[in-house]
Amino acid sequence: MSNTVGAILLDTRSIQRYVFGCNDLKTNIGASYLVDAIFEEAMLKVLQEQDFDNLVLDWESRNELLMRKDSSVDCEIAYIGGGNMV
């Protein structure tokens, strides 16, 4: 079993800079929801539609990557928050 894990970092930094350039609280709250929904809903749906035998999505309940110990894990979410997804 390999001890290396490949990772992809997706971030919305440019989107956040553009959207949060406004001082209107209503706009900021709505924009924050949209940025969060990109990962929490849209990206998770895309991952679930892929042909992974073992997709791990319970990243909030763990402190470490399961795929480092279990080679049967094909894809795992490590973190979602702050406009980022790993």
Stockholm file with secondary structure:
# STOCKHOLM 1.0

chainA/1-86         MSNTVGAILLDTRSIQRYVFGCNDLKTNIGASYLVDAIFEEAMLKVLQEQDFDNLVLDWESRNELLMRKDSSVDCEIAYIGGGNMV
#=GR chainA/1-86 SS CCCCCCCCCEECHHHHHHHTTSCCHHHHHHHHHHHHHIIIIIIHHHHHHSCCSSEECCGGGCSSCGGGTCTTCCEECCCEETTEEC
#=GC SS_cons        CCCCCCCCCEECHHHHHHHTTSCCHHHHHHHHHHHHHIIIIIIHHHHHHSCCSSEECCGGGCSSCGGGTCTTCCEECCCEETTEEC
//
